Amino acid sequence: MMRRLTAPRLVGLLAIAALTGVSACQQAETEQPVAPVEPQPAPASAAPAVGYACESGAMVEARYPDTATAQLAYKGRTYDLRSVEAASGARYVGSGVEWWTAPRDGQERATLSRLGPNEEVGVAVLEQCARPVATAAAPVPQVLPGQTTTPAPGGVLPVSTPCKGPQLKLAAEGGDAGAGNRVRNFSLQNLGAQACSLTGYPGVTVLDAQGRAVTSIRADQSPGSYFRQGQAPTPVELAPRAKAYFEVAWNVVPDETMQKTCPSVATLRATAPGDTATVSLPFEFQPCGGKIRVSPIRAEADPQTAT
C-alpha cells in the first residue's frame, strides 16, 4: 500500500535533495584539475661584470650576484659556481672548475683551475689572472692663479677597460747588444681619450720586406725580461698619452749546422693581450735560431735597455 506524503514531509525531502545537489557541485568544482604552471626562466644576473686579464692573454669575466655564488665567462662558456671554504681570499667551485681570488700587492689575483674527480679541489691550473684594485678617486684641489699642483705619490688609477689596437701606437725604444745577443724595448702608447689597461704578453709576429709573415720565426713568451728573468705579468694602467713597454730579444749568430744565414725581418707587428687588431712598425733585424723572446708588458722600460 502506497503511503501518502504529507506536505511537511515533502518539503523536507525537497530541501535535502537541494542541499545534496549543491554539495555535489561544490565537490566537482573543488576536484577540477589545476592547469600546470609553466616554469619561468631565472632572471639574468644584474651583478656588474668584473674583468680579469690572464697571463695567456685571455680574459675571464666574473659576476658576483651575492656572497654565495659566482658566474664566470671564459672562452665562450659560462660557469655557475658556489662559494666554498678557503684558507684565504674567496674560493668558488662548480661546473668542473675552481675560481680562487685573493688581494695581493694592490691587485686582485685569481686562479682558474680544473676540478679533480671529487669536484671539490682544483688539480690543474688553466689561467693565472689579475686586475687592479680600484680605489676611491681623490678630490681635485682648487688651483689658484700662479699655483702649480703635484700628483700625490702612490696613486692608483681606477680599473679601466682593456686597451685595443686602434687606440695604441707601437714604437721602438732603447736597446742593448752583446755576445751575439740583441734586446730592444718597444712601447705601446695610449692615443685614446680614456684610460685603458694591459696585462700579459703582446702577440708578436714578424714580416718580410714583401709584407709576408716569416713563419720560420716563432715568438716565445719569456717571463720577466732579458735582464730580470722570472717576473710574472702584472696589470698596467695606461692614462691617455701614457706608454707601456715590452721587450724583444734575439740571437744574431747563425748555427752553422742548421743555418748559415738568418732570415731578414722588415716589420714587427703586435697585438694587445686578448685583442686581434694589430699595430705595426717598420723594424729591420735578422733573428737566428728560429725564435725571438717576448717579455710581458710592464709599466716602465728596463733601465738597462733605455735610451
Secondary structure, 3 states (H helix, E strand, C coil): CCCCCCHHHHHHHHHHHHHHHHHHHHHHHHCCCCCCCCCCCCCCCCCCEEEEEECCCCEEEEEEEECCEEEEEECCEEEEEEEECCCCCEEEEECCEEEEEEEECCEEEEEEEEECCCCCCEEEEEEEEEEECCCCCCCCCCCCCCCCCCCCCCCCCCCCCECCHHHEEEEEEEEEEECCEEEEEEEEEECCCCCEEECCCCEEEEECCCCCECCCCEEEECCECCCCECCCCCCEEECCCCEEEEEEEEECCCCCCCCCCCCCEEEEEEECCCCCCEEEEEEEECCEEEEEEECCCECCCCHHHCC
